[in-house]
Amino acid sequence: MRHIFRETWSGLRRNVSMTLAVIVTMWVSLALFGFGLLATQQVDLMKGRWYDKIEISVFLCTSVAQGTNCTTGEGTTDAQRAAIQEALESNPEVASVTYESKAEAYADFREAFKNSPILDSVTEETMQDSYRVKLKDPQQYQGVVSAVRSMKGVQTVQDLRAYLDPLFTWLNLLRWGTIGIAGLLLVAAALQITNTIRLAAHSRRREIGIMRLVGASNWYILLPFVLESLAAAVIGIVFACLTIAAVVKFVIIDKAQVSIQSLPWVDWTHAGVAMLWMAVVGVALSVIPTLLTARRYVKV
């Protein structure tokens, strides 16, 4: 083992510029790959909270929130509220209907904005009660909207997809764009590793020939090359994980969560999952090309 570690250290010193290039490329590509994974988890969190749970919101009239179906200065009556609920529950396109009172809406508001300065400016009376409508087929919503939009006591009908779809479209583009760029850089890193191993094998062809003559096994000859690429990959993985940790800490936890408290944000658990996949990809990307390349070039 002493000889293997000595050869590994010697190879790293002789190819220091190529090793640094591999480290930097692995660092940047794995960091972008990690950002793509975090973006994927962020989109899933937001969909889990909004997109998949709430399809249509039917807001009722209050003395403050008025519309064309509202009686001026008055809120929705009990009879109107019952008629709206009956129309929703009897609609064949509706899977479930959930009523949210003013008190429940106010409690949700206080939870979402518990650290916001606007909390004290809102009271329970200024909130609207509403119906949250889950559809059997989220794409078939027009019938439900048209059925209740003109009913007395309905202030407005809001299809959240109209607001959320553009956001998720851009987030998905960001996610796949980041992963795509990371993939190209990972390919570049694999090619750099291949070239580094090829040059290292060429520079050691004399030593490899001697080891062959004395009966050294394939693994004994290959292991220093594997350790060289693995050492560069591990350093790149560490730097990439530190980059992800810095973004999660200083951008998401310290800034985003404080500024936009109504959104669910990725945390250290999600960052840990991203780092784990970064480590797996980084190790595989260093070992596999090395074995494929070294087995070819160490044959003397």
GIMOTA-V330249 format. One record per backbone hydrogen bond with DSSP energy under -0.5 kcal/mol. CO is the residue of the C=O (numbers start at 1). NH is the residue of the N-H. Records with the same first field share a line. If there is no record, write none. Layout:
CO=NH ; NH
This chain:
1=5
2=6
3=7
4=8
5=9
6=10
7=11
8=12
9=13
10=14
11=15
13=16
15=19
16=20
17=21
18=22
19=23
20=24
21=25
22=26
23=27
24=28
25=29
26=30
27=31
28=32
29=33
30=34
31=35
32=36
33=37
34=38
35=39
36=40
37=41
38=42
39=43
40=44
41=45
42=46
43=47
44=48
45=49
46=50 ; 51
47=52
50=53 ; 54
53=55
55=160 ; 161
56=133
57=59 ; 158
58=131
59=155 ; 156
61=76
64=66
65=62
67=70
69=153
71=74
77=81
78=82
79=83
80=84
81=85
82=86
83=87
84=88
85=89
86=90
88=91
91=94
93=136 ; 137
96=134
98=132
99=101
100=130
101=105
102=106
103=107
104=108
105=109
106=110
107=111
108=112
109=113
111=114
113=116
116=119
118=121
119=122
123=126
124=127
129=60
130=100
131=58 ; 133
132=98 ; 134
133=55 ; 56 ; 135
134=95 ; 96
137=140
139=141
141=145
142=146
143=147
144=148
145=149
146=150
148=151
151=154
153=61 ; 155
156=59
157=159
158=57 ; 160
159=162
160=163 ; 164
161=165
163=167
164=168
165=169
166=170
167=171
168=172
169=173
170=174
171=175
172=176
173=177
174=178
175=179
176=180
177=181
178=182
179=183
180=184
181=185
182=186
183=187
184=188
185=189
186=190
187=191
188=192
189=193
190=194
191=195
192=196
193=197
194=198
195=199
196=200
197=201
198=202
199=203
200=204
202=205
204=208
205=209
206=210
207=211
208=212
209=213
210=214
211=216
212=215
217=221
218=222
219=223
222=225 ; 226
223=227
224=228
225=229
226=230
227=231
228=232
229=233
230=234
231=235
232=236
233=237
234=238
235=239
236=240
237=241
238=242
239=243
240=244
241=245
242=246
243=247
244=248
245=249
246=250 ; 251
247=251 ; 252
248=253
249=254
251=256
252=257
255=259
256=260
259=261
260=263
267=271
268=272
269=273
270=274
271=275
272=276
273=277
274=278
275=279
276=280
277=281
278=282
279=283
280=284
281=285
282=286
283=287
284=288
286=290
287=291
288=292
289=293
290=294
291=295
292=296
293=296 ; 297
294=298
296=299
298=300
